[in-house]
Amino acid sequence: MESDQQQWRKLNGAKIRIPIEEEVRAAIAREKAGGHELKVCIGTDSQLKSKEIEFATVIVFIRKGKGGFMYIRNETKTQKMSIKERMLVEVAKSIEVAYPLCNIFSRYSVDMEVHVDINTNPNFKSNDALKEAMGYILGMGFVFKAKPDAFASSSCANKMVH
């Protein structure tokens, strides 16, 4: 059984009680049967809270032209990290989710992007991690999106970090 911190849930708070791979496969089959064209964006954001860092990872399903839905997982770490290290942990968490799901997306012809909450403007501190993050994601064979195109991490995951 996954620890509570590894628990996936829907936006309405309903817990996912089966492995996320099974849930994603069922959701794609249901959506495809409903005639929806899908795209998936996976992203992670984090927030520093006194002695803790809270991470939120999201799997966002977009129904082309018809809204979408998402799955959310929150985790907390109590170690100190530089901003660059934190950005790269966010990327690693997104890849950790994307990797076991990529074959499912391929099988159903669903496009997937990995979104990072890293600013492409060199004046921002998070930009230090941009090259490594891009190399990591592209090296895994995934589509990479950074700010301002990374809404899964900068908007969706951002709202899930309490």
Secondary structure, DSSP 8 states (H G I E B T S, - for coil): ---GGG-EEETTS-B--S-HHHHHHHHHHHHHHTT--EEEEEEEEEEEETTEEEEEEEEEEEETTS-EEEEEEEEEE-S---HHHHHHHHHHHHHHHHHHHHHHHHHTT-EEEEEEEEESSTTSGGGGGHHHHHHHHHHTT-EEEEETS-HIIIIIIHHH--
